[in-house]
Amino acid sequence: MDLSHLHIAAIDDDEDDLVLLQLRLEDALGGGLRFAPFANVDRGVRYVTSERPDVLLLDYRLGARSGLDVLRDLREAGYGGAVLV
């Protein structure tokens, strides 16, 4: 299976974690990866609901909200992609 063109979004309020995650994914999956990192939860949610990435990587602790709260909102908005919390 060719995963090099996978569309992945990540929501994590720690920007350093997002940078590290991007580097690891690019190393593992190569240059065709489409990666959209978001340190701002609201921007990330808007992106995911409009762009529908294949996979969402979602931090469990996002300031005042939990990743499970955000996941619930995304599911209610119709996002059905794979999510890793």
URWOHU-V413247 format. One record per backbone hydrogen bond with DSSP energy under -0.5 kcal/mol. NH is the residue of the N-H (numbers start at 1). CO is the residue of the C=O. Records with the same first field share a line. If there is no record, write none. Layout:
NH->CO ; CO
This chain:
3->1
6->3
8->6 ; 34
9->55
10->36
11->57
12->10 ; 38
15->13
18->14
19->15
20->16
21->17
22->18
23->19
24->20
25->21
26->22
27->23
28->24
29->25
30->26
33->30
34->6
35->33
36->8
37->35
38->10
41->39
44->40
45->41
46->42
47->43
48->44
49->45
50->46
51->47
52->48
54->7
55->7
56->82
57->9
58->56 ; 84
59->11
62->60 ; 65
65->62
67->60
70->66
71->67
72->68
73->69
74->70
75->71
76->72
77->73
78->75
79->74
82->54
84->56
85->83
